[in-house]
Amino acid sequence: MAPCDAVRRRVVLFPLPYLGHMIPMLRLAAALHASGHAITVLHTELHAPDPACYPADYRFVAVPAPDLPAATEDIAAFLVALNASCAAAFKDRLAALLAGGSVRCVVTDVVWFSAQAAARDLGVPALALMTSSAASFRTFMAYRALLAKGHLPYDEARGNAPVEELPPFRVRDLQRIDASSLDTFADLLERFVDAARRSSGLIVNTFDAIEGPEVGYIRDGLSLPVFPVGSLNRFSPPPPPPPQDGSPCCLDWLDNQSPGSVLFVSLGTVASVDAHELAELARAARRPG
């Protein structure tokens, strides 16, 4: 029998409100819940999870964001604005939970640098969750140096050139956001890395068998405990996704297409493309091979 909620230590989780970030965080919540922890999920009103789809003893607390930024092609600017819009309300909600006692720690998405700062101010241990690979976080750490070495902006003629700072990466493998300035994007990544460095530890959705060297590089570079807990899909079935605008219409359209006639290209829920970029994607998808 699980311990009663009054004596269970509570973990507070704050996912970024986009599917590729929410699903790993909620799977981590399921693993913690199975190990006997009480769970509170702080969430924005954007793409909010449905409490009815989760165990009855989960708590869900909304974090209002009165100045929630509109979607934009400039992802770096958007994420900075998103952090600013949620900072005060997150701190207020977390302070109220701490006043109730029994909170063991906070886990935020690595993107929530403002939430990490709030947790530090309130004196509660906070960990950051990197929902994708250790290799991606390693590029975050090296990004400013990559700019200084001239690996970016991307030059197609040098696409296959090795990146000595990040073996076995080639220039074409480096993460870039073409709609944001490189300096702005580098500044944002530095904020992610700095928040992780000042946290109590970094949780990464990976495992040593495939990313052991990358995990070790991060651990040494940040002088920080790094926990490769993945793959998180081992711990629970995928949580139900929050409703997305336009999804039912899309599914109705797909149901009317012939089997094998549709190629799905995921752009995520933050990025946007203009008509020219969409046409370029379509042309590339039609090319053989």
C-alpha positions as CSV (number, residue, x, y, z in Angstrom):
1,M,0.0,0.0,0.0
2,A,1.3,3.4,-0.9
3,P,2.0,5.8,2.0
4,C,-0.8,8.3,2.7
5,D,-0.5,11.7,1.1
6,A,0.1,13.4,4.4
7,V,3.6,11.7,4.8
8,R,4.6,11.3,1.2
9,R,7.2,13.7,0.0
10,R,5.9,15.8,-2.8
11,V,7.7,16.6,-6.1
12,V,6.6,19.7,-8.0
13,L,7.0,19.5,-11.7
14,F,6.8,22.4,-14.2
15,P,6.8,21.3,-17.9
16,L,7.2,23.6,-20.9
17,P,3.7,23.7,-22.5
18,Y,4.5,21.8,-25.7
19,L,4.1,18.2,-26.5
20,G,7.8,17.3,-26.9
21,H,8.4,18.7,-23.5
22,M,5.2,17.9,-21.6
23,I,5.1,14.2,-22.4
24,P,8.6,13.3,-21.0
25,M,7.9,15.4,-17.9
26,L,4.6,13.7,-17.3
27,R,6.3,10.3,-17.8
28,L,8.9,11.3,-15.2
29,A,6.0,12.2,-12.9
30,A,4.6,8.7,-13.4
31,A,7.9,7.1,-12.5
32,L,8.2,9.3,-9.4
33,H,4.6,8.6,-8.5
34,A,5.2,4.8,-8.8
35,S,8.1,5.1,-6.4
36,G,5.9,6.6,-3.7
37,H,6.2,10.4,-4.3
38,A,3.2,12.7,-4.3
39,I,3.0,14.7,-7.5
40,T,2.0,18.3,-8.1
41,V,2.1,19.6,-11.7
42,L,2.3,23.3,-12.2
43,H,1.3,24.2,-15.7
44,T,0.5,27.2,-17.9
45,E,-3.0,27.6,-19.3
46,L,-1.6,27.0,-22.7
47,H,-2.0,23.3,-23.6
48,A,-3.0,22.5,-20.1
49,P,-3.2,18.8,-19.2
50,D,-6.6,17.3,-18.3
51,P,-6.5,16.2,-14.6
52,A,-9.2,13.5,-15.3
53,C,-6.6,11.6,-17.4
54,Y,-4.2,11.2,-14.5
55,P,-4.2,9.5,-11.1
56,A,-6.7,11.0,-8.7
57,D,-4.0,12.0,-6.2
58,Y,-2.1,14.2,-8.7
59,R,-2.5,17.9,-8.0
60,F,-2.6,20.3,-10.9
61,V,-2.0,24.0,-10.3
62,A,-2.4,26.6,-13.1
63,V,0.3,29.3,-13.5
64,P,-1.4,32.3,-15.1
65,A,0.6,34.2,-17.7
66,P,-1.2,37.5,-18.4
67,D,1.3,38.5,-21.0
68,L,1.7,35.1,-22.8
69,P,3.6,35.9,-26.0
70,A,2.1,35.0,-29.4
71,A,3.7,32.3,-31.5
72,T,6.5,33.7,-33.7
73,E,9.2,32.5,-36.1
74,D,11.8,33.9,-33.7
75,I,11.8,31.1,-31.2
76,A,14.6,32.6,-29.1
77,A,12.7,35.8,-28.5
78,F,9.5,33.8,-27.8
79,L,11.1,31.6,-25.1
80,V,12.6,34.6,-23.4
81,A,9.2,36.3,-23.4
82,L,7.5,33.1,-22.2
83,N,9.9,32.9,-19.2
84,A,9.2,36.5,-18.3
85,S,5.5,36.1,-18.5
86,C,5.4,33.2,-16.1
87,A,8.1,34.1,-13.6
88,A,6.1,36.0,-11.0
89,A,3.1,33.7,-11.0
90,F,5.3,30.6,-10.8
91,K,7.1,31.9,-7.8
92,D,3.8,32.8,-6.1
93,R,2.4,29.3,-6.7
94,L,5.6,27.6,-5.5
95,A,5.7,29.7,-2.4
96,A,2.2,28.7,-1.5
97,L,3.0,25.0,-2.0
98,L,6.1,25.4,0.2
99,A,4.0,27.0,2.9
100,G,2.0,23.8,3.0
101,G,5.1,21.7,3.7
102,S,6.2,18.3,2.4
103,V,7.7,19.5,-0.9
104,R,10.9,17.6,-1.5
105,C,12.1,19.3,-4.7
106,V,11.1,21.0,-7.9
107,V,11.8,19.7,-11.4
108,T,11.5,22.2,-14.3
109,D,12.1,21.9,-17.9
110,V,15.6,23.1,-18.7
111,V,14.0,25.9,-20.8
112,W,12.4,27.4,-17.6
113,F,15.4,29.4,-16.4
114,S,13.1,31.9,-14.7
115,A,11.5,29.0,-12.7
116,Q,14.9,27.8,-11.7
117,A,15.8,31.3,-10.4
118,A,12.5,31.4,-8.4
119,A,13.2,28.1,-6.8
120,R,16.7,29.2,-5.8
121,D,15.2,32.4,-4.3
122,L,12.7,30.3,-2.2
123,G,15.4,27.9,-1.0
124,V,14.0,24.7,-2.5
125,P,16.2,22.2,-4.3
126,A,15.5,22.3,-8.0
127,L,16.5,20.0,-10.8
128,A,16.3,20.6,-14.6
129,L,15.0,18.1,-17.1
130,M,16.5,18.0,-20.6
131,T,13.7,16.3,-22.5
132,S,15.8,15.5,-25.5
133,S,19.4,14.1,-25.9
134,A,22.6,14.7,-24.0
135,A,24.2,15.5,-27.3
136,S,21.8,18.4,-27.7
137,F,22.6,19.8,-24.3
138,R,26.3,19.4,-25.1
139,T,25.8,21.7,-28.2
140,F,24.1,24.2,-25.9
141,M,27.3,24.3,-23.8
142,A,29.6,24.8,-26.8
143,Y,27.4,27.1,-28.9
144,R,29.2,30.3,-28.2
145,A,32.5,28.7,-29.0
146,L,31.1,27.3,-32.3
147,L,30.2,30.8,-33.3
148,A,33.6,32.1,-32.5
149,K,35.2,29.3,-34.5
150,G,33.1,30.1,-37.6
151,H,31.2,26.9,-37.7
152,L,28.0,29.0,-37.7
153,P,26.2,30.5,-39.6
154,Y,25.8,27.4,-41.6
155,D,27.7,27.1,-44.9
156,E,26.4,24.3,-47.0
157,A,29.8,24.0,-48.7
158,R,31.2,23.0,-45.3
159,G,28.3,20.8,-44.2
160,N,30.4,17.6,-44.0
161,A,33.4,19.2,-42.2
162,P,34.1,17.8,-38.8
163,V,33.5,19.9,-35.7
164,E,36.6,19.3,-33.6
165,E,35.0,20.7,-30.5
166,L,32.1,18.2,-30.7
167,P,33.2,14.9,-32.2
168,P,31.6,13.2,-34.1
169,F,29.5,16.1,-35.1
170,R,29.7,17.6,-38.6
171,V,28.8,21.2,-39.3
172,R,25.5,20.1,-40.8
173,D,24.6,18.4,-37.5
174,L,24.8,21.6,-35.4
175,Q,21.6,22.9,-34.0
176,R,20.5,26.2,-35.4
177,I,17.3,28.4,-35.5
178,D,17.4,30.3,-38.8
179,A,14.6,32.7,-37.7
180,S,16.5,33.9,-34.7
181,S,19.8,35.8,-34.8
182,L,22.7,33.5,-33.9
183,D,23.8,35.8,-31.0
184,T,20.3,35.9,-29.6
185,F,20.1,32.2,-29.8
186,A,23.5,31.7,-28.2
187,D,22.5,34.0,-25.4
188,L,19.3,31.9,-24.8
189,L,21.3,28.7,-24.7
190,E,23.7,30.2,-22.2
191,R,20.8,31.0,-19.9
192,F,19.6,27.4,-20.1
193,V,23.1,26.1,-19.3
194,D,23.7,28.6,-16.5
195,A,20.3,27.7,-14.9
196,A,21.2,24.0,-15.1
197,R,24.7,24.7,-13.6
198,R,23.2,26.4,-10.6
199,S,20.5,23.7,-10.1
200,S,20.7,20.7,-7.8
201,G,21.1,18.4,-10.8
202,L,20.3,17.7,-14.5
203,I,18.0,14.9,-15.5
204,V,18.4,13.8,-19.1
205,N,16.0,11.7,-21.1
206,T,18.8,9.3,-22.3
207,F,20.8,6.4,-21.0
208,D,24.5,5.6,-20.7
209,A,24.5,2.8,-23.2
210,I,24.0,5.3,-26.1
211,E,25.2,8.6,-24.7
212,G,27.7,7.7,-21.9
213,P,30.4,10.0,-23.2
214,E,28.0,12.9,-23.7
215,V,26.6,12.5,-20.2
216,G,30.2,12.4,-18.8
217,Y,31.1,15.5,-20.7
218,I,28.1,17.4,-19.2
219,R,28.8,16.1,-15.7
220,D,32.5,17.2,-15.9
221,G,31.7,20.5,-17.7
222,L,29.1,21.7,-15.2
223,S,30.5,20.0,-12.1
224,L,27.0,18.8,-11.5
225,P,25.1,15.5,-10.8
226,V,23.7,14.3,-14.1
227,F,21.0,11.6,-14.1
228,P,20.4,9.7,-17.4
229,V,17.0,8.3,-16.6
230,G,15.7,7.5,-20.0
231,S,14.2,6.3,-22.0
232,L,11.2,7.7,-20.1
233,N,8.7,5.9,-22.3
234,R,9.7,2.7,-20.3
235,F,7.8,4.0,-17.2
236,S,4.4,4.7,-18.5
237,P,2.2,4.8,-21.6
238,P,2.1,8.2,-23.3
239,P,-0.1,10.6,-21.4
240,P,-3.0,12.0,-23.4
241,P,-1.9,15.1,-25.3
242,P,-3.7,18.3,-24.6
243,P,-6.1,19.5,-27.4
244,Q,-4.4,21.3,-30.2
245,D,-6.1,23.9,-32.4
246,G,-7.1,22.3,-35.7
247,S,-6.3,18.7,-34.7
248,P,-9.8,17.3,-35.3
249,C,-9.9,18.9,-38.8
250,C,-6.5,17.5,-39.6
251,L,-7.6,14.0,-38.5
252,D,-10.8,14.2,-40.5
253,W,-8.8,15.1,-43.6
254,L,-6.3,12.3,-43.0
255,D,-9.2,9.7,-42.8
256,N,-10.2,10.6,-46.3
257,Q,-6.8,10.0,-47.9
258,S,-5.6,6.7,-49.5
259,P,-3.4,4.5,-47.4
260,G,0.3,5.3,-47.8
261,S,-0.4,8.6,-49.6
262,V,0.5,11.1,-46.9
263,L,3.9,12.0,-45.6
264,F,3.9,13.5,-42.1
265,V,6.4,16.2,-41.3
266,S,6.5,17.4,-37.7
267,L,7.4,21.0,-37.0
268,G,6.6,20.8,-33.4
269,T,4.2,23.3,-31.7
270,V,6.5,26.3,-31.4
271,A,8.1,26.7,-34.8
272,S,6.3,28.3,-37.7
273,V,7.1,28.4,-41.3
274,D,6.2,30.8,-44.1
275,A,4.7,29.8,-47.5
276,H,8.1,29.8,-49.2
277,E,9.6,27.5,-46.5
278,L,6.6,25.2,-46.7
279,A,6.9,24.9,-50.5
280,E,10.6,24.2,-50.1
281,L,9.8,21.3,-47.7
282,A,7.3,19.9,-50.1
283,R,9.8,20.0,-53.0
284,A,12.4,18.3,-50.9
285,A,9.9,15.6,-49.8
286,R,9.1,14.8,-53.5
287,R,12.7,14.2,-54.4
288,P,13.6,10.5,-54.7
289,G,15.8,9.1,-52.0
